[in-house]
């Protein structure tokens, strides 16, 4: 197929693809559909997308799980070292319960074009999902497979709970992580009475240390994290204060905030 464009002295002839070779445009319909506010849905993606696995050998983890179950939408992303989860109550019939794994590319596109308000309709089809809002329709193939049981990696209870300012913690982590490298990307956090000491020590580069005030009266706990993994949720939460729940220096830690959000982070084991 050929398209000819002519304007004044300019002339173009563009060779295109045949309409027979173009994939069919999906219809905005499906067995089930779900309605949610665009801004709410975009914020849910924002709070989970960063934990998606980049390991192509673990295909089911290369996207965000959208689970429409028990009267709520649960979004989950994990790469095996950390997990982000956020929930939102929405209305749909019991027979419409379904799980979909949305590829990261579709997640990124939706985050880019979704508005801050207005209705979003989501249609569940056999192997794809269709998102319709305003005069825009986005369809995406879904990742085939069964998402792992993410509930079993979330600690049922924690011994200690710390209240800390989100921006203060994020700023301190950014400063201290300056002396880390890709090969030595670890930061030690020591929680003690009303004080958090953050320390990075990298051979041949140097040491960084900072102190953040916290609300805490429990036992002293030292735990080592990848600072990038710890900063990711802090960049995408809007609360002034967050909660860090711990058991000891070897068990997963939880980050929570005022909304139904959970971030599970595995500590690093340093010899």
PASEBA-1860 file (N, C-alpha, C; in nm, 3 decimals):
! residues 271
1> XXXXXXXX> 0.083/-0.118/0.000/0.000/0.000/0.000/0.088/0.125/0.000 ~ 0.046/0.227/-0.075/0.125/0.348/-0.092/0.042/0.470/-0.055 ~ 0.104/0.562/0.021/0.041/0.689/0.055/0.120/0.802/-0.011 ~ 0.051/0.892/-0.079/0.115/1.004/-0.146/0.076/1.132/-0.074 ~ 0.178/1.212/-0.036/0.157/1.340/0.030/0.217/1.450/-0.057 ~ 0.139/1.553/-0.086/0.188/1.662/-0.169/0.138/1.794/-0.114 ~ 0.231/1.890/-0.093/0.196/2.022/-0.043/0.292/2.124/-0.104 ~ 0.241/2.210/-0.188/0.328/2.306/-0.255/0.429/2.234/-0.342
9> XXXXXXXX> 0.556/2.264/-0.321/0.660/2.199/-0.401/0.709/2.068/-0.340 ~ 0.654/2.029/-0.225/0.697/1.906/-0.157/0.614/1.787/-0.202 ~ 0.683/1.675/-0.220/0.616/1.552/-0.264/0.677/1.434/-0.189 ~ 0.590/1.349/-0.133/0.637/1.229/-0.064/0.551/1.111/-0.107 ~ 0.618/0.998/-0.122/0.548/0.871/-0.147/0.598/0.773/-0.041 ~ 0.506/0.728/0.043/0.542/0.642/0.156/0.479/0.505/0.136 ~ 0.564/0.405/0.143/0.518/0.266/0.129/0.484/0.212/0.267 ~ 0.363/0.166/0.286/0.318/0.115/0.416/0.284/-0.032/0.410
17> XXXXXXXX> 0.231/-0.080/0.520/0.190/-0.220/0.530/0.046/-0.236/0.483 ~ 0.018/-0.352/0.434/-0.119/-0.382/0.395/-0.207/-0.393/0.518 ~ -0.330/-0.350/0.506/-0.423/-0.362/0.618/-0.444/-0.509/0.658 ~ -0.420/-0.599/0.563/-0.435/-0.741/0.593/-0.328/-0.788/0.692 ~ -0.213/-0.718/0.695/-0.104/-0.759/0.785/-0.113/-0.692/0.922 ~ -0.203/-0.596/0.937/-0.214/-0.525/1.064/-0.304/-0.605/1.158 ~ -0.263/-0.622/1.285/-0.346/-0.700/1.377/-0.481/-0.634/1.397 ~ -0.585/-0.713/1.418/-0.719/-0.655/1.437/-0.724/-0.570/1.563
25> XXXXXXXX> -0.798/-0.461/1.555/-0.815/-0.374/1.671/-0.911/-0.441/1.768 ~ -0.871/-0.460/1.893/-0.958/-0.529/1.989/-1.082/-0.445/2.019 ~ -1.185/-0.511/2.059/-1.308/-0.441/2.096/-1.309/-0.418/2.246 ~ -1.369/-0.307/2.286/-1.380/-0.275/2.429/-1.497/-0.351/2.487 ~ -1.476/-0.480/2.499/-1.579/-0.566/2.556/-1.511/-0.691/2.609 ~ -1.581/-0.764/2.688/-1.527/-0.886/2.745/-1.631/-0.952/2.831 ~ -1.597/-1.069/2.882/-1.691/-1.141/2.965/-1.723/-1.062/3.091 ~ -1.618/-0.994/3.147/-1.637/-0.913/3.266/-1.570/-0.777/3.245
33> XXXXXXXX> -1.621/-0.676/3.314/-1.558/-0.545/3.311/-1.557/-0.487/3.452 ~ -1.464/-0.396/3.474/-1.445/-0.338/3.606/-1.430/-0.187/3.589 ~ -1.484/-0.110/3.684/-1.475/0.035/3.680/-1.396/0.085/3.799 ~ -1.304/0.179/3.772/-1.222/0.236/3.878/-1.178/0.375/3.834 ~ -1.152/0.463/3.929/-1.105/0.598/3.898/-0.966/0.592/3.838 ~ -0.943/0.671/3.732/-0.813/0.670/3.664/-0.699/0.704/3.759 ~ -0.717/0.808/3.839/-0.611/0.850/3.930/-0.578/0.744/4.033 ~ -0.680/0.677/4.084/-0.659/0.570/4.182/-0.581/0.455/4.119
41> XXXXXXXX> -0.620/0.417/3.998/-0.553/0.306/3.930/-0.408/0.341/3.899 ~ -0.384/0.464/3.854/-0.247/0.506/3.823/-0.160/0.505/3.948 ~ -0.217/0.549/4.062/-0.140/0.548/4.186/-0.109/0.406/4.232 ~ -0.200/0.313/4.206/-0.174/0.174/4.242/-0.058/0.118/4.159 ~ -0.055/0.152/4.031/0.056/0.110/3.946/0.186/0.173/3.995 ~ 0.180/0.301/4.030/0.298/0.373/4.077/0.358/0.310/4.202 ~ 0.274/0.255/4.288/0.322/0.200/4.414/0.370/0.056/4.402 ~ 0.361/-0.002/4.284/0.401/-0.142/4.268/0.502/-0.166/4.156
49> XXXXXXXX> 0.501/-0.086/4.048/0.574/-0.119/3.926/0.723/-0.140/3.948 ~ 0.784/-0.067/4.042/0.929/-0.070/4.059/0.981/-0.205/4.109 ~ 0.893/-0.289/4.164/0.936/-0.418/4.216/0.924/-0.530/4.113 ~ 0.882/-0.499/3.990/0.870/-0.600/3.885/1.009/-0.657/3.853 ~ 1.015/-0.787/3.835/1.142/-0.853/3.804/1.187/-0.823/3.661 ~ 1.317/-0.804/3.644/1.376/-0.784/3.511/1.435/-0.914/3.458 ~ 1.426/-1.021/3.535/1.481/-1.150/3.496/1.386/-1.220/3.398 ~ 1.427/-1.228/3.272/1.338/-1.285/3.170/1.319/-1.436/3.184
57> XXXXXXXX> 1.400/-1.501/3.266/1.380/-1.644/3.288/1.266/-1.671/3.386 ~ 1.219/-1.565/3.454/1.104/-1.578/3.545/0.990/-1.495/3.488 ~ 0.934/-1.545/3.381/0.840/-1.471/3.299/0.721/-1.418/3.377 ~ 0.664/-1.496/3.468/0.542/-1.451/3.538/0.569/-1.333/3.630 ~ 0.697/-1.310/3.662/0.730/-1.198/3.751/0.765/-1.072/3.672 ~ 0.755/-1.079/3.538/0.789/-0.964/3.454/0.672/-0.868/3.436 ~ 0.574/-0.875/3.524/0.459/-0.787/3.515/0.396/-0.765/3.652 ~ 0.291/-0.686/3.654/0.217/-0.656/3.777/0.092/-0.744/3.782
65> XXXXXXXX> 0.075/-0.815/3.890/-0.046/-0.895/3.909/-0.163/-0.805/3.945 ~ -0.274/-0.820/3.874/-0.399/-0.754/3.909/-0.498/-0.863/3.948 ~ -0.529/-0.871/4.076/-0.621/-0.974/4.126/-0.752/-0.908/4.168 ~ -0.856/-0.937/4.093/-0.991/-0.889/4.129/-1.056/-1.000/4.211 ~ -1.048/-0.987/4.343/-1.100/-1.090/4.431/-1.152/-1.028/4.560 ~ -1.256/-1.092/4.615/-1.312/-1.054/4.746/-1.347/-0.906/4.755 ~ -1.404/-0.852/4.646/-1.451/-0.715/4.647/-1.344/-0.609/4.645 ~ -1.225/-0.645/4.599/-1.117/-0.546/4.591/-1.020/-0.583/4.479
73> XXXXXXXX> -0.948/-0.483/4.435/-0.840/-0.502/4.339/-0.709/-0.502/4.416 ~ -0.634/-0.610/4.405/-0.503/-0.619/4.467/-0.397/-0.620/4.358 ~ -0.301/-0.529/4.365/-0.189/-0.526/4.272/-0.064/-0.569/4.346 ~ 0.016/-0.654/4.279/0.137/-0.708/4.340/0.249/-0.710/4.237 ~ 0.369/-0.678/4.281/0.488/-0.695/4.198/0.601/-0.744/4.288 ~ 0.683/-0.835/4.236/0.796/-0.887/4.314/0.905/-0.937/4.221 ~ 1.028/-0.927/4.269/1.141/-0.985/4.196/1.212/-1.091/4.279 ~ 1.149/-1.132/4.388/1.207/-1.234/4.475/1.289/-1.177/4.589
81> XXXXXXXX> 1.329/-1.050/4.577/1.407/-0.985/4.683/1.325/-0.881/4.757 ~ 1.220/-0.833/4.692/1.127/-0.739/4.756/0.991/-0.757/4.690 ~ 0.888/-0.712/4.759/0.750/-0.727/4.709/0.672/-0.603/4.746 ~ 0.597/-0.551/4.651/0.508/-0.437/4.679/0.365/-0.480/4.653 ~ 0.276/-0.436/4.740/0.134/-0.475/4.732/0.049/-0.356/4.772 ~ -0.057/-0.331/4.694/-0.151/-0.226/4.727/-0.292/-0.275/4.693 ~ -0.390/-0.232/4.771/-0.528/-0.279/4.752/-0.625/-0.162/4.746 ~ -0.735/-0.185/4.675/-0.841/-0.085/4.663/-0.975/-0.158/4.652
89> XXXXXXXX> -1.070/-0.119/4.733/-1.203/-0.180/4.725/-1.277/-0.129/4.602 ~ -1.332/-0.221/4.523/-1.417/-0.185/4.410/-1.532/-0.285/4.403 ~ -1.634/-0.252/4.328/-1.752/-0.338/4.320/-1.750/-0.420/4.192 ~ -1.770/-0.549/4.207/-1.789/-0.639/4.093/-1.853/-0.768/4.145 ~ -1.926/-0.840/4.061/-1.992/-0.963/4.107/-1.890/-1.073/4.138 ~ -1.928/-1.166/4.224/-1.839/-1.275/4.264/-1.790/-1.356/4.145 ~ -1.877/-1.374/4.044/-1.837/-1.455/3.929/-1.734/-1.385/3.841 ~ -1.706/-1.257/3.871/-1.608/-1.181/3.791/-1.468/-1.186/3.853
97> XXXXXXXX> -1.448/-1.268/3.954/-1.316/-1.277/4.015/-1.216/-1.336/3.914 ~ -1.101/-1.268/3.901/-1.002/-1.310/3.802/-0.866/-1.254/3.841 ~ -0.760/-1.318/3.792/-0.623/-1.268/3.809/-0.563/-1.246/3.672 ~ -0.495/-1.131/3.655/-0.429/-1.098/3.529/-0.288/-1.048/3.559 ~ -0.191/-1.090/3.479/-0.053/-1.041/3.493/-0.026/-0.946/3.377 ~ -0.016/-0.817/3.409/-0.001/-0.713/3.309/0.148/-0.684/3.285 ~ 0.196/-0.696/3.160/0.338/-0.673/3.132/0.382/-0.532/3.170 ~ 0.511/-0.519/3.204/0.563/-0.391/3.249/0.549/-0.282/3.144
105> XXXXXXXX> 0.563/-0.318/3.016/0.550/-0.218/2.910/0.411/-0.156/2.910 ~ 0.308/-0.238/2.930/0.171/-0.186/2.937/0.152/-0.101/3.063 ~ 0.212/-0.145/3.174/0.205/-0.068/3.298/0.264/0.072/3.278 ~ 0.381/0.078/3.214/0.448/0.207/3.190/0.362/0.297/3.103 ~ 0.300/0.241/2.999/0.217/0.320/2.909/0.094/0.374/2.981 ~ 0.032/0.291/3.063/-0.086/0.335/3.138/-0.049/0.445/3.237 ~ 0.063/0.432/3.304/0.106/0.536/3.397/0.130/0.669/3.325 ~ 0.172/0.661/3.199/0.202/0.781/3.123/0.076/0.854/3.076
113> XXXXXXXX> -0.029/0.780/3.039/-0.144/0.844/2.974/-0.268/0.855/3.062 ~ -0.276/0.782/3.172/-0.393/0.793/3.259/-0.401/0.932/3.323 ~ -0.524/0.980/3.338/-0.545/1.109/3.400/-0.551/1.099/3.551 ~ -0.568/1.212/3.617/-0.575/1.216/3.763/-0.717/1.190/3.813 ~ -0.813/1.193/3.722/-0.952/1.163/3.758/-1.027/1.119/3.633 ~ -1.149/1.074/3.653/-1.228/1.022/3.541/-1.234/0.871/3.546 ~ -1.338/0.815/3.488/-1.361/0.671/3.496/-1.272/0.592/3.401 ~ -1.225/0.478/3.450/-1.150/0.382/3.370/-1.227/0.251/3.368
121> XXXXXXXX> -1.249/0.198/3.248/-1.314/0.068/3.234/-1.207/-0.033/3.194 ~ -1.205/-0.147/3.265/-1.111/-0.255/3.236/-1.191/-0.377/3.193 ~ -1.158/-0.429/3.076/-1.228/-0.546/3.023/-1.133/-0.666/3.027 ~ -1.181/-0.775/3.083/-1.103/-0.898/3.090/-1.141/-0.988/2.974 ~ -1.044/-1.017/2.888/-1.066/-1.106/2.776/-0.980/-1.231/2.793 ~ -0.983/-1.321/2.696/-0.919/-1.451/2.712/-0.771/-1.441/2.743 ~ -0.696/-1.368/2.662/-0.552/-1.358/2.684/-0.503/-1.214/2.682 ~ -0.595/-1.121/2.701/-0.556/-0.981/2.702/-0.652/-0.899/2.788
129> XXXXXXXX> -0.609/-0.778/2.819/-0.693/-0.683/2.893/-0.706/-0.557/2.810 ~ -0.822/-0.496/2.815/-0.848/-0.372/2.743/-0.883/-0.264/2.844 ~ -0.818/-0.147/2.829/-0.840/-0.034/2.918/-0.900/0.080/2.836 ~ -1.015/0.129/2.877/-1.084/0.234/2.803/-1.112/0.352/2.895 ~ -1.068/0.471/2.855/-1.093/0.592/2.932/-1.092/0.710/2.836 ~ -1.193/0.796/2.851/-1.206/0.908/2.759/-1.217/0.858/2.616 ~ -1.135/0.913/2.526/-1.135/0.866/2.388/-1.013/0.778/2.360 ~ -0.956/0.720/2.465/-0.836/0.636/2.452/-0.871/0.492/2.487
137> XXXXXXXX> -0.817/0.400/2.409/-0.830/0.258/2.440/-0.693/0.194/2.426 ~ -0.650/0.123/2.529/-0.522/0.052/2.529/-0.550/-0.095/2.554 ~ -0.495/-0.179/2.469/-0.507/-0.323/2.490/-0.369/-0.382/2.510 ~ -0.362/-0.487/2.587/-0.234/-0.552/2.613/-0.254/-0.701/2.628 ~ -0.162/-0.776/2.567/-0.159/-0.918/2.596/-0.118/-0.938/2.740 ~ -0.166/-1.042/2.801/-0.132/-1.074/2.939/-0.020/-1.176/2.943 ~ 0.055/-1.177/3.051/0.159/-1.278/3.069/0.093/-1.407/3.111 ~ 0.121/-1.512/3.037/0.061/-1.643/3.065/0.135/-1.711/3.180
145> XXXXXXXX> 0.061/-1.769/3.270/0.122/-1.841/3.382/0.049/-1.813/3.511 ~ 0.092/-1.882/3.615/0.031/-1.868/3.747/0.126/-1.789/3.836 ~ 0.077/-1.679/3.891/0.159/-1.596/3.979/0.181/-1.670/4.110 ~ 0.303/-1.664/4.167/0.331/-1.736/4.292/0.247/-1.684/4.407 ~ 0.237/-1.765/4.511/0.159/-1.728/4.630/0.233/-1.620/4.708 ~ 0.198/-1.495/4.680/0.269/-1.383/4.741/0.235/-1.366/4.888 ~ 0.121/-1.416/4.931/0.080/-1.398/5.071/0.176/-1.468/5.167 ~ 0.237/-1.578/5.123/0.320/-1.655/5.215/0.453/-1.587/5.248
153> XXXXXXXX> 0.491/-1.486/5.170/0.618/-1.417/5.199/0.596/-1.293/5.285 ~ 0.472/-1.261/5.314/0.443/-1.144/5.399/0.439/-1.190/5.544 ~ 0.530/-1.139/5.629/0.529/-1.181/5.770/0.394/-1.159/5.835 ~ 0.351/-1.258/5.910/0.219/-1.249/5.974/0.220/-1.149/6.088 ~ 0.335/-1.134/6.155/0.344/-1.042/6.268/0.488/-0.996/6.282 ~ 0.506/-0.880/6.344/0.639/-0.825/6.367/0.652/-0.785/6.513 ~ 0.774/-0.802/6.569/0.797/-0.770/6.709/0.805/-0.620/6.733 ~ 0.865/-0.547/6.640/0.892/-0.406/6.662/0.831/-0.320/6.550
161> XXXXXXXX> 0.789/-0.200/6.586/0.728/-0.107/6.491/0.793/0.031/6.509 ~ 0.842/0.086/6.400/0.913/0.214/6.402/0.835/0.315/6.320 ~ 0.821/0.436/6.372/0.759/0.546/6.298/0.871/0.641/6.255 ~ 0.879/0.672/6.125/0.987/0.756/6.076/0.935/0.849/5.967 ~ 0.991/0.967/5.958/0.955/1.061/5.853/1.004/1.011/5.718 ~ 0.915/1.004/5.622/0.950/0.949/5.491/1.058/1.031/5.421 ~ 1.039/1.161/5.411/1.134/1.244/5.337/1.270/1.249/5.406 ~ 1.271/1.249/5.540/1.398/1.251/5.614/1.475/1.122/5.590
169> XXXXXXXX> 1.406/1.009/5.591/1.471/0.881/5.566/1.522/0.872/5.423 ~ 1.439/0.917/5.329/1.480/0.913/5.188/1.602/1.001/5.164 ~ 1.603/1.120/5.220/1.716/1.211/5.201/1.844/1.153/5.260 ~ 1.836/1.094/5.379/1.953/1.035/5.443/2.007/0.917/5.362 ~ 1.918/0.835/5.311/1.960/0.721/5.229/2.029/0.768/5.101 ~ 1.977/0.873/5.040/2.039/0.927/4.919/2.180/0.976/4.948 ~ 2.197/1.045/5.061/2.329/1.097/5.094/2.429/0.984/5.120 ~ 2.388/0.889/5.201/2.479/0.783/5.242/2.511/0.687/5.126
177> XXXXXXXX> 2.416/0.669/5.035/2.437/0.575/4.924/2.536/0.628/4.821 ~ 2.582/0.753/4.837/2.680/0.809/4.744/2.809/0.727/4.747 ~ 2.841/0.666/4.861/2.966/0.590/4.872/2.946/0.441/4.845 ~ 2.832/0.402/4.790/2.812/0.263/4.749/2.844/0.248/4.601 ~ 2.862/0.124/4.558/2.887/0.094/4.417/2.794/-0.019/4.374 ~ 2.792/-0.047/4.244/2.710/-0.157/4.195/2.751/-0.290/4.256 ~ 2.883/-0.305/4.281/2.933/-0.431/4.337/2.919/-0.436/4.489 ~ 2.915/-0.321/4.552/2.902/-0.313/4.697/2.789/-0.218/4.731
185> XXXXXXXX> 2.668/-0.262/4.701/2.550/-0.177/4.716/2.472/-0.219/4.840 ~ 2.524/-0.184/4.956/2.459/-0.221/5.081/2.470/-0.109/5.182 ~ 2.368/-0.097/5.264/2.363/0.006/5.367/2.310/-0.056/5.495 ~ 2.378/-0.026/5.606/2.339/-0.080/5.736/2.252/0.020/5.810 ~ 2.140/-0.027/5.861/2.050/0.056/5.941/2.048/0.001/6.083 ~ 2.074/0.087/6.181/2.070/0.046/6.320/1.961/0.126/6.392 ~ 1.858/0.055/6.435/1.744/0.115/6.504/1.768/0.104/6.655 ~ 1.766/0.216/6.725/1.777/0.217/6.870/1.678/0.321/6.923
193> XXXXXXXX> 1.680/0.348/7.051/1.580/0.436/7.113/1.575/0.572/7.045 ~ 1.466/0.593/6.971/1.437/0.721/6.904/1.546/0.768/6.808 ~ 1.628/0.674/6.760/1.735/0.712/6.668/1.764/0.602/6.568 ~ 1.780/0.641/6.443/1.819/0.548/6.336/1.952/0.596/6.279 ~ 2.053/0.510/6.284/2.183/0.540/6.226/2.197/0.463/6.095 ~ 2.228/0.536/5.988/2.242/0.477/5.855/2.388/0.485/5.816 ~ 2.447/0.372/5.776/2.591/0.367/5.749/2.620/0.285/5.625 ~ 2.704/0.341/5.537/2.757/0.268/5.421/2.909/0.275/5.426
201> XXXXXXXX> 2.973/0.161/5.406/3.118/0.153/5.411/3.165/0.068/5.294 ~ 3.231/0.132/5.197/3.274/0.063/5.076/3.426/0.071/5.064 ~ 3.495/-0.043/5.058/3.640/-0.042/5.042/3.682/0.037/4.917 ~ 3.790/0.112/4.930/3.850/0.191/4.821/3.767/0.315/4.785 ~ 3.651/0.334/4.849/3.571/0.454/4.820/3.555/0.539/4.944 ~ 3.506/0.480/5.052/3.491/0.557/5.174/3.371/0.514/5.255 ~ 3.335/0.597/5.351/3.226/0.567/5.443/3.132/0.686/5.453 ~ 3.004/0.657/5.464/2.904/0.760/5.485/2.814/0.722/5.602
209> XXXXXXXX> 2.780/0.820/5.683/2.694/0.791/5.799/2.601/0.909/5.822 ~ 2.476/0.880/5.857/2.378/0.984/5.886/2.285/0.932/5.994 ~ 2.218/1.026/6.061/2.128/0.991/6.171/1.991/1.053/6.146 ~ 1.886/0.974/6.169/1.748/1.019/6.148/1.669/0.997/6.277 ~ 1.597/1.098/6.326/1.513/1.078/6.445/1.394/0.988/6.411 ~ 1.359/0.901/6.502/1.247/0.809/6.483/1.166/0.801/6.613 ~ 1.048/0.742/6.605/0.969/0.713/6.722/0.979/0.562/6.748 ~ 1.061/0.528/6.847/1.090/0.386/6.870/1.145/0.367/7.010
217> XXXXXXXX> 1.097/0.264/7.079/1.143/0.237/7.216/1.174/0.089/7.235 ~ 1.194/0.016/7.126/1.218/-0.127/7.136/1.366/-0.161/7.145 ~ 1.395/-0.288/7.121/1.533/-0.338/7.128/1.614/-0.284/7.010 ~ 1.745/-0.281/7.025/1.831/-0.236/6.916/1.837/-0.344/6.808 ~ 1.818/-0.301/6.684/1.820/-0.392/6.570/1.908/-0.333/6.461 ~ 2.003/-0.412/6.411/2.085/-0.372/6.297/2.050/-0.462/6.180 ~ 2.026/-0.401/6.065/1.983/-0.476/5.947/2.043/-0.410/5.823 ~ 2.080/-0.491/5.723/2.147/-0.442/5.603/2.055/-0.457/5.483
225> XXXXXXXX> 2.041/-0.350/5.405/1.956/-0.350/5.287/2.031/-0.298/5.166 ~ 1.981/-0.331/5.050/2.019/-0.261/4.928/1.950/-0.124/4.935 ~ 2.024/-0.014/4.938/1.960/0.117/4.957/1.864/0.155/4.846 ~ 1.892/0.111/4.723/1.802/0.141/4.612/1.666/0.078/4.635 ~ 1.666/-0.046/4.685/1.540/-0.115/4.710/1.463/-0.050/4.824 ~ 1.535/0.009/4.919/1.468/0.076/5.029/1.414/0.213/4.987 ~ 1.482/0.279/4.894/1.438/0.410/4.849/1.320/0.403/4.752 ~ 1.309/0.296/4.676/1.203/0.285/4.574/1.063/0.312/4.630
233> XXXXXXXX> 1.020/0.243/4.737/0.885/0.274/4.786/0.873/0.413/4.844 ~ 0.981/0.463/4.906/0.976/0.597/4.967/0.953/0.705/4.862 ~ 1.003/0.682/4.740/0.983/0.777/4.631/0.839/0.778/4.581 ~ 0.767/0.669/4.606/0.634/0.654/4.547/0.522/0.653/4.651 ~ 0.554/0.688/4.774/0.455/0.707/4.881/0.446/0.856/4.909 ~ 0.328/0.904/4.939/0.308/1.046/4.963/0.295/1.082/5.112 ~ 0.284/0.982/5.199/0.265/1.008/5.342/0.387/1.078/5.402 ~ 0.363/1.163/5.501/0.473/1.229/5.573/0.546/1.130/5.662
241> XXXXXXXX> 0.472/1.036/5.722/0.532/0.935/5.808/0.502/0.796/5.755 ~ 0.596/0.706/5.772/0.576/0.566/5.735/0.606/0.479/5.857 ~ 0.571/0.352/5.846/0.593/0.256/5.954/0.687/0.146/5.902 ~ 0.790/0.118/5.979/0.882/0.008/5.948/0.863/-0.098/6.055 ~ 0.829/-0.219/6.013/0.807/-0.328/6.108/0.919/-0.431/6.093 ~ 0.976/-0.471/6.207/1.093/-0.559/6.208/1.078/-0.667/6.314 ~ 1.149/-0.778/6.292/1.165/-0.879/6.396/1.308/-0.883/6.445 ~ 1.403/-0.888/6.349/1.545/-0.890/6.382/1.622/-0.849/6.258
249> XXXXXXXX> 1.753/-0.868/6.259/1.836/-0.827/6.147/1.844/-0.927/6.034 ~ 1.774/-1.039/6.047/1.784/-1.145/5.945/1.652/-1.177/5.877 ~ 1.542/-1.123/5.929/1.409/-1.151/5.874/1.363/-1.037/5.785 ~ 1.266/-1.064/5.696/1.214/-0.956/5.610/1.156/-0.842/5.691 ~ 1.172/-0.721/5.640/1.114/-0.602/5.702/0.993/-0.558/5.622 ~ 0.902/-0.490/5.688/0.782/-0.438/5.624/0.782/-0.286/5.628 ~ 0.740/-0.224/5.519/0.713/-0.081/5.517/0.565/-0.063/5.490 ~ 0.499/0.017/5.571/0.356/0.041/5.556/0.330/0.192/5.563
257> XXXXXXXX> 0.210/0.231/5.520/0.170/0.371/5.532/0.021/0.375/5.562 ~ -0.042/0.490/5.544/-0.180/0.508/5.588/-0.281/0.435/5.499 ~ -0.241/0.402/5.376/-0.332/0.332/5.285/-0.302/0.183/5.289 ~ -0.388/0.097/5.232/-0.359/-0.047/5.230/-0.241/-0.079/5.137 ~ -0.120/-0.053/5.188/0.003/-0.074/5.113/0.101/-0.151/5.199 ~ 0.169/-0.250/5.139/0.271/-0.327/5.210/0.391/-0.343/5.117 ~ 0.509/-0.319/5.173/0.633/-0.343/5.098/0.719/-0.436/5.183 ~ 0.752/-0.551/5.128/0.834/-0.649/5.197/0.974/-0.644/5.139
265> XXXXXXX> 1.074/-0.630/5.224/1.212/-0.620/5.178/1.299/-0.720/5.251 ~ 1.370/-0.804/5.173/1.461/-0.901/5.230/1.593/-0.834/5.266 ~ 1.649/-0.864/5.383/1.778/-0.807/5.419/1.891/-0.877/5.344 ~ 2.003/-0.807/5.332/2.121/-0.866/5.271/2.201/-0.940/5.378 ~ 2.268/-1.045/5.335/2.355/-1.120/5.427/2.498/-1.085/5.392 ~ 2.564/-1.013/5.482/2.700/-0.969/5.461/2.795/-1.054/5.543 ~ 2.894/-1.112/5.476/2.991/-1.196/5.547/3.090/-1.109/5.626
END
